[in-house]
Amino acid sequence: MRTLLNIIWLVLSGFWLALGYIAAGIVCCVLIVTIPWGIASFRIAGYALWPFGRTVVDKPRVGIGATLGNVVWLLVAGIWLAIGHVITSIPLFISIIGIPLGWANLKLIPVSLMPLGKEIVRSDAVFPAYQRA
């Protein structure tokens, strides 16, 4: 089921969202000082491309540097990527089959706004009940 949802997601919104994250990552890597944001953007691009079966968790012991970095990210690229998530979720909500995908799109907004201090992991690593038998 996750594979089917990921394929539908990829066609309807995942590809375009991943392109947005890749563009933000390239800009951040070109501006040498913002390379950590670029790396985070590339990580999220992979997650935005194929999200089902993975989840975002907070990293333990994140310092003030990540918080300050998230503020810079929010002003530079985060708000635009969050707007992209909202815009791509609207047509998904209009279609009946896209409603779960629209919700998944909205769930990506917090990580698009504050990516530093987050880690993307497999869902079955966080929720052992979902492990395959």
Secondary structure, DSSP 8 states (H G I E B T S, - for coil): -HHHHHHHHIIIIIHHHHHHHHHHHHHHHHSGGGHHHHHHHHHHHHHHHS-TTEEEEE-SS--HHHHHHHHHHIIIIIHHHHHHHHHHHHHHHHSSTTHHHHHHHHHTHHHHH--TTEEEEEHHHH-GGG---
